[in-house]
Amino acid sequence: MAKKSKIQKNNKVAKLITQYAERRTALVLILKDQEASMEDKLEAQRKLQKLPRDSSKSRYRNRCGVTGRPRGYYRKFNMSRIAFRELALEGKVPGVTKSSW
């Protein structure tokens, strides 16, 4: 089980990402625009730097929804490999059965 503080911090980062997503994408589009003037690009860069650091998507860490474990994460199921195996063997993950041949 991960530390509760790490899980809470990751949730806070997720909130900030959604809160600033529109502003961030608009500023990045200005920076990538070939037709924009250099002054506009510099102003967009300054505004982008003033946004909270945690509002960047790269600061978010995928964590298990059950245990908070950061590694061995399956995106399709939103959980780590260990929690997935335990719940699948108990029959709590729909559509998943243990294979045998």
C-alpha positions as CSV (number, residue, x, y, z in Angstrom):
1,M,0.0,0.0,0.0
2,A,1.3,3.4,-1.0
3,K,1.6,6.3,1.4
4,K,-1.7,8.2,1.7
5,S,0.2,11.4,1.2
6,K,1.5,10.3,-2.2
7,I,-2.0,9.2,-3.3
8,Q,-3.5,12.6,-2.2
9,K,-0.7,14.6,-3.9
10,N,-1.4,12.6,-7.2
11,N,-5.1,13.4,-6.9
12,K,-4.2,17.1,-6.4
13,V,-2.1,17.1,-9.5
14,A,-4.9,15.5,-11.5
15,K,-7.2,18.3,-10.4
16,L,-4.7,21.0,-11.4
17,I,-4.3,19.3,-14.8
18,T,-8.0,19.5,-15.5
19,Q,-8.3,23.0,-14.2
20,Y,-5.5,24.5,-16.3
21,A,-5.8,22.2,-19.4
22,E,-7.5,24.8,-21.7
23,R,-5.1,27.6,-20.8
24,R,-2.1,25.4,-21.2
25,T,-3.2,24.0,-24.6
26,A,-4.0,27.5,-25.9
27,L,-0.5,28.8,-24.9
28,V,1.2,25.8,-26.5
29,L,-0.7,26.3,-29.7
30,I,0.6,29.9,-29.8
31,L,4.2,28.6,-29.3
32,K,3.9,26.1,-32.1
33,D,2.2,28.5,-34.5
34,Q,4.6,29.3,-37.4
35,E,2.7,32.6,-38.2
36,A,2.9,34.0,-34.7
37,S,5.2,36.9,-34.0
38,M,8.2,36.5,-31.7
39,E,6.6,38.9,-29.2
40,D,3.5,36.8,-29.0
41,K,5.6,33.7,-28.5
42,L,7.6,35.3,-25.8
43,E,4.4,36.5,-24.0
44,A,2.9,33.0,-24.3
45,Q,6.1,31.5,-22.9
46,R,6.0,33.8,-19.9
47,K,2.4,33.0,-19.2
48,L,3.1,29.3,-19.5
49,Q,5.9,29.6,-17.0
50,K,3.6,31.3,-14.5
51,L,1.1,28.5,-14.5
52,P,1.5,26.0,-11.6
53,R,4.2,23.4,-12.2
54,D,1.9,20.6,-11.2
55,S,-0.6,21.5,-13.9
56,S,1.6,19.8,-16.5
57,K,0.5,16.3,-17.6
58,S,4.0,14.9,-17.2
59,R,3.8,15.4,-13.4
60,Y,0.9,13.0,-13.1
61,R,1.7,9.4,-12.1
62,N,-0.6,6.5,-12.9
63,R,-1.4,4.7,-9.7
64,C,-3.4,1.7,-8.7
65,G,-7.0,2.6,-7.8
66,V,-7.0,-0.1,-5.1
67,T,-3.6,0.1,-3.4
68,G,-1.9,3.3,-4.8
69,R,1.0,1.3,-6.2
70,P,2.8,3.3,-8.9
71,R,4.5,0.4,-10.8
72,G,3.1,-2.5,-12.7
73,Y,0.0,-0.4,-13.6
74,Y,-2.6,-1.7,-16.1
75,R,-4.4,1.2,-17.7
76,K,-7.3,-0.8,-19.0
77,F,-8.2,-1.9,-15.4
78,N,-6.9,1.1,-13.5
79,M,-5.0,-1.1,-11.1
80,S,-1.6,-2.7,-10.5
81,R,-0.7,-6.2,-11.5
82,I,-0.8,-7.5,-8.0
83,A,-4.3,-6.1,-7.1
84,F,-5.5,-7.2,-10.6
85,R,-4.4,-10.8,-9.9
86,E,-6.0,-10.9,-6.5
87,L,-9.3,-9.5,-7.7
88,A,-9.4,-11.6,-10.8
89,L,-8.9,-14.8,-8.8
90,E,-11.7,-13.8,-6.5
91,G,-13.9,-13.3,-9.6
92,K,-14.4,-9.5,-8.9
93,V,-13.1,-8.3,-12.3
94,P,-15.8,-8.9,-14.9
95,G,-14.8,-10.8,-18.0
96,V,-11.6,-12.1,-16.7
97,T,-11.1,-15.8,-16.0
98,K,-8.0,-17.8,-15.1
99,S,-6.7,-19.6,-18.2
100,S,-6.0,-23.3,-18.3
101,W,-5.0,-25.6,-21.1
